[in-house]
Structure formats: C-alpha cells, structure tokens
Amino acid sequence: MDITLFLQQFLNGLSIGSVYAIFALGYTLVYSILGIINLAHGAIFTLGAYFTYALVGGRFGFNGLLANAALPVQLPFALALILGSILAGLVGVMVERVAFLPLRQRGSDPLLTVVSSLGVAVVIVNLIQYLVGAESYTYPANTYGNLPPAINFGTEANPIPIRTVQVVIFVVSMVFVAILSYFISRTKYGKAMQAIAEDATTASLLGINCDRFIILTFFISSFLAGVAGTLVASSVSIAGPYFGIGFGLRGLAVIVLGGLGSIPGAVLGGLVIGLVEAFVPAEYSGYKDAVAFSILFIMLLVRPQGLLGRQVIQKV
Amino acid sequence: MKQTITRTTAFLASCTLLLTACGGSNTGTNTSINTGTNTATNTSTTSISGPIPIGIAFAQTSNVALLGQEGVAGAKIAEKYFNDQGGINGTKIKLVFQDAGGDEAGAINAFQTLINKDKVVGIVGPTLSQQAFSADPIAERAKVPVIGASNTAKGVPEIGDYIARVSAPVSVVAPNSVKAALKQNPNIKKVAVFYAQNDAFNKSETEIFQKTVKDQGLELVTVQKFQTTDTDFQAQATNALNLKPDLIIISGLAADGGNLVRQLRELGYKGAIIGGNGLNTSNVLSVCKALCDGVMIAQAYSPEHPGEINAAFRKAYVEQYKKEPPQFSAQAFTAVQVYVEALKALDKKTKITTLPVDKLRTELNKQILAGKYNTPIGEISFTPEGEIVQKDFYVAQIKMEKNGNNGKFAFLK
C-alpha cells in the first residue's frame, strides 16, 4: 500500500471511528450507571437522524403516515443537529421510564432489562417505518452551506481527497467527546454520575438523587446517539428504519474493545474499529463486520477488561 | 455480574449479526426451495363462469414493495382499460392480487393461492428474478402460464414451457447505455466497474457490462465490489478514481447505487456514469439528489414511445399518479395485455367459457407464445422458450432540477 492510499484510508478511518466513538459513549454511560446494555440505542440513533432531517427540510418525508406533513420551520443544519439530538434524548428518557424503570423497581434480573430494551428497539424501528416509510432519505444538498464537496489533503500530483462531510463529522464528534469528558470529570453533575457508577447505594446515602441522574444519563446517552445518527446520515443518507441496527451491534464491539464503562476506552475503541475497517481491502468490504467482531472475540479471550478497562478484583 | 451479562449480550449480538449476514446474502444459486410440500394440485376440470381471473403476484410488502407497487399500478390500469374496451369478446377480466413479498417463500405462497384457490388462468409475476426461480416451477408443474413482468435475469424463460416474460433480459438492454455513453463522448477509453457482490442479479448484470466494455474496445481499469447494504464507498471510490476512469458503470440497487454516485461526485469525479437496472427507479433521485444529474440508464420502455396503446396507458397513468409511468408499470400493463389478446384469439377459435380451466390454461399458453402484440413497450412476440422479442429500447439520462429535490429520466434520442 503506497503512502497516499495509507493516508487516505487513515483519514477515512478517523472519520467513521469518531462516529463510533460518540455512539459507543452512549452505551458506556448507561452501562456505567445501571450495569446494563441498552439495545434500543441503535434505534434512537436512527430516530435522531430522522428528527434532524425533518427539522432541516421542514417536512417529515414523502411516505408513511406523515407523508408530506410540513413543519412550520426549516432550521440550519447546526441548529437542527442540536434540536434533533435533544428530541432523541427525550425519547431516550421516555424509553427509560417505560422499559427500564418498572423492571428496576421490581429488582428484575438485568438480562430481562436487556430483552426489554431489544423490544423497545423493535417497536421504535417499526413505528418509524409506519410513520415515514422504508425509503432512503437524504439531507438537502445545501446542508453544509457553501463548503466544497471535498478537501485535498495531498498535493496536486498525489491528491488525497477527503469528502468535506467526513472532516465535519470528525470535528463535530471530537467536540462532543471533549464536552462530555469535561462534563463528566469537571462538573458537579458529572462527579455525581461517577459516584453513582461507583456505588449507587453509597451515593444515595450521600444525598445524590439517583433516579434523577439515571434520567440525565439516558438523556445524554440518547442525545449522543442522535448526534451520531445525524452525522452518519449527513454523510451517506438515512438508509431506512433499520439504519441504526448495524451501528448498535458495532457499538458493542467498540465498548468491549475499549473497556466496559470506560469513557476514554469508548473513544479509543471507536477509533480503533474505524481504522481497522478502513484498512479492510475494498474488495472485502462485505467482511468489515466480521473483522470488527473478530477483534471483539479476540479481546474477550486475551484481555477481557478491554484496552482501557479495569480488571474486576473480587475480595474473598 | 455486570460484565458477565454484558459479554453475554455482546456475544449473542455478534452471533445474531453473523447469522443475519449469512441469511441476508443473495447467493445467486437458482435452487428451488420446494421440498415436496409445495404440491400445486391442479385438478380444475370445471369451466369459468363470470369474469376471467388473471393472477397478479407482486411484492406489496417488504423492501421490494416499491417495485411491486409499480407493477400493481400498471396491472390495475390494464384491467380497467381492457374491460372498458369490452374485455374478452364481451367477457370481463378480473385481476386477483396476491402479495408475493420480497422473498421466495412469499412468492411460492402467492402462486399456490392463485393456482389452487383463485383458479386463475395465468399469473403475472413475481417481482424478483430470484423469486421466479423458486415460484415459477410450481406454476410449471401445475401447467399454469406465467408471464414475468420484471424478471430480467438470465434463465427465467428456460424454467419451463409455461414460463414467459415481457421484461427484456438485461443482456439485451444493458449494452445500450454503454453505446449511448460512447455516442455522447467518443473519447471514453478507461472504464471502472462497480457491482454489488451480494446480489445475484447485479452479479449477472456486471458480467454483461464488462463484456460490453471489452466488445467496444474499451479498457476495463478496475472492478470494485460492494454490498447492497453498504453505505460508505470511500475506499472503493478512491481506488477507482486513482486510475482516472472516463466512464463508471454501477450495478447495484437504488440506495447503495445512489450513495455511490453521490460519493464519487463529491470526490471530484466528473466523467460519465451508467447505472444498471437496479437504479432504474425514481427512488434513486432522493438518494443522490443533485449529484444524480447525468447518470445514464438503459430502459426497455419510454413514456414517449409512439402508438395508440402507449398514449392511452400513459394518459391513464399520469391522470392517476401525476407522474410519468415507470418501466415496471408499463411491463405489467403489457403482461395483462398479452393475456387479454391471447384469450381473445383463443375465444375466437373455441369459446373460452366452455373450456375446463386446466384445458384453458394449456391452450392459453400455446396462444401466448404464438401471438404478436402491439403494446406500450412496442411490438413484441415470444421465442418458443417464452423469451420476449422486443423491437425498441431506450436510454434515459437523469436530469435534476437546480434545487436538487426533483428530477426526471430524460430519454436520449
């Protein structure tokens, strides 16, 4: 592989890897607090993309029950991204109230919660199909204003063209990762979340309202899924209601690779999976998933705590 | 405990993904999935009283429902048109619709219901070639005529004596777009080909495109593969663009093909692009929007085709759907027309309402293959195997409006 191609694929990998990272952060946050995997995360990723699509275009789409239903406003992409992701966050909170809270109150086995979240995912995906149809949706051509379609990172003789949307994805993803890292490690709310993640019982004895922080966690997690969904959709179009399912599964590989419950681990895992996929030769693109999940299997065997996870020590 | 559950979940999810991947791929093997339970018993010895039932087995649900619905629209227009014209020498036709879904099992169920329960005289369908390879043998065993209206893969008419099609094979249609691209730009030398390797139809279509490229004396600089489920084509696109092709040919479906067009254009490719039959739908326009502009696609139908029957079909379609009729609608109309005209010819020889259904089906099949028809897709007839002999083909070029939201297939002269 020549250096030009190497650099090209490296930049491609960083772009998609950064999306995996913010998507996996949502998984990790919920896992940290509740110790469960929210399998509805992929469906909320899809939902976020549709919300932003509706806000940017001022309409829900041209199929399904909401065909041609118009919104009173058309927002610029940046604003629509934030608002669409907030709406995704609110749906995440609803999911928590409906599918997770009742089971938690009854002290159900966490595995049942995983199944419950899978049920919610199926319902959300089918609801999307009912409301806006199964077709692909693409954001308007002027989504990124007057930015050029591609940026050349090489020379004129050896061009390394990267689509501008990929650069935007990387920058926006890293901004959200930085904001979240600051929020978790430096703010009072973030520290309270860390305390709950460490020991929920002790945290509540210290006066932290765990229920409120669980809601906050679900909101942030689903907000990040919405951001990731929107960014991917702006790059490749929303490929129908099942759009997020593959991402949901890949997110699992990312957090296991990075280390369960580790925020830096989710970022590192996302970037590693993205880069590995980028270097899968183009003619074997159909085996990208197999490569990602092979890494997961190997990691489970060799280093079960992941790249940056902590080993669990049981005292006897 | 936390970690055990998570790892179990991750493991199960991985297995699910791998199983889904295995199940979702179209291997292209044309093996029938009949296991002996699909016995289409055909003991219809009574004759038909009332309207003549013709079965329509298109996908009305699943991911190919958009194609199936185009077929349904064409068939419904044909039913009204021919009944208004007096039907079969005074006897009306009645189309019986069964949802064939997007898979082999759905097509088999639809065929069995149409043959055994609805006692149709013939069937139009199914939507996909892959479905035809499984469902058509059932009709063949029951001696029920089938006319494929959207099956373009190699080998469909050869399934049996009762199987014909009005959808010209891709080997006949596809090369026209390459010739049209060369007519527009005779300086084309280097060609890059992309195809979806997990789809049987696209694999067979790309072979025809690659052969055409070589036959035209062009240089095939690269063949890039992708999956119909892919969304990111950066790697394949940059690989091909580094070889500086003058023409790119894509065999894929609307979503992946449209995305590939978009990413090629965004990466600066300015040359000609040809899309295969999978991109022959207006659904592709919403994927690549303004960047679809200029893509060429070979067609077996043009709304501008001269002739009285196409004018009537086009008028009825435009009045009802407020847009130009797509190819699949025209071909579905044509399939119903073939049944109507064959039944009319047969009725003149022997009154069809006096024939037992099984005898009627056999005679009808012979008549279908013997006839010549002037249809919306032009003058057609059939080879003894049931393959369509079609006179006119077209190439359309996508023309998008400036806002990038709307566009149309403009037919090249």
Interface residues (C-beta under 8 A of the other chain):
Chain A: T4 L5 Q8 Q9 N12 I16 Y31 G35 I36 I37 L39 F62 P110 L111 V114 A134 E135 S136 Y137 T138 P140 A141 P149 A150 P161 R163 T164 V165 Q166 V232 S235 V236 S237 A239 G240 G246 G248 L249 L252 A253 V256 L260 A278 V280 P281 A282 E283 S285 G286 D289 A290 F293 L296 F297 L300 P304 V312
Chain B: M1 K2 Q3 I5 T6 R7 T8 T9 A10 F11 A13 S14 T16 L17 L18 A21 N63 A65 L66 Q197 N198 Q224 K225 F226 Q227 T229 D230 T231 D232 Q234 A235 Q236 T238 N239 L241 N242 A254 A255 G258 N259 R262 Q263 R265 E266 L267 G268 N283 S286 V287 C288 K289 A290 L291 N403 G404 N405
